[in-house]
Amino acid sequence: METLLQQCLDELPDHTDLVFVVDREQRLLGALAISKLIVTDLEVTVSAAMSTEVMKLRPDDRAQEAAQAFDDLEAVHARHH
């Protein structure tokens, strides 16, 4: 018998590695990696498992600002790994 988690994962688009967590007003709260979801205890809440360190861009941000934000994020990840 297929598990509910497996059914949900099967419905995700190919190459999906994150699920974005939003509040009732559709504001971004964080992101939950599928790889983390698979190994997290079923009793853990989404808020406890998700990362709140997400890059947020606004529709009126310039492409140059977005590119710089990605560069900055890559630099932070490189220092922590």
C-alpha positions in Angstrom: 0.0 0.0 0.0 1.4 3.4 -1.0 1.9 5.9 1.7 0.4 9.4 1.7 3.8 10.9 1.5 4.6 8.9 -1.6 1.3 9.9 -3.2 2.1 13.6 -2.5 5.7 13.2 -3.9 4.4 11.5 -7.0 2.1 14.5 -7.7 5.0 17.1 -7.6 6.4 18.3 -10.9 9.7 16.7 -12.0 12.8 18.3 -10.5 11.0 19.8 -7.6 13.4 20.0 -4.6 11.6 22.6 -2.4 8.1 23.2 -1.2 7.4 26.8 -0.3 5.5 27.4 2.9 3.0 30.3 3.0 0.6 31.7 5.5 -3.1 32.1 5.0 -2.5 35.4 3.2 0.0 33.6 0.8 3.0 35.4 2.3 6.2 33.4 2.1 7.3 32.0 5.5 10.0 29.6 4.4 10.9 26.6 2.4 11.0 22.9 3.1 13.5 20.7 1.2 11.9 17.5 -0.1 15.0 15.6 0.9 14.5 16.8 4.5 10.8 16.0 4.4 11.5 12.4 3.5 13.7 11.8 6.5 11.9 14.0 9.1 9.9 12.3 11.9 6.2 12.4 11.0 5.4 14.1 14.4 7.6 17.2 13.5 5.7 20.2 12.4 6.4 21.9 9.0 7.4 25.1 10.8 10.0 23.1 12.8 11.4 21.4 9.7 11.4 24.3 7.2 14.1 26.9 6.6 13.2 30.5 7.1 16.4 31.7 5.5 15.0 32.1 2.0 15.9 34.7 -0.6 12.9 37.0 -1.3 12.7 39.1 -4.5 10.0 41.5 -5.4 8.5 41.9 -8.9 10.0 45.4 -9.1 13.5 44.4 -8.2 16.0 44.9 -11.0 17.6 41.8 -12.6 21.0 43.1 -11.5 19.9 43.2 -7.8 18.5 39.6 -8.2 21.8 38.4 -9.7 23.8 40.0 -6.8 21.5 38.4 -4.3 22.2 35.0 -5.8 25.9 35.7 -5.8 25.7 36.8 -2.1 23.8 33.6 -1.2 26.3 31.4 -3.0 29.1 33.1 -1.0 27.3 32.5 2.3 26.8 28.8 1.4 30.4 28.4 0.4 31.6 29.7 3.8 29.3 27.3 5.6 30.2 24.2 3.7 
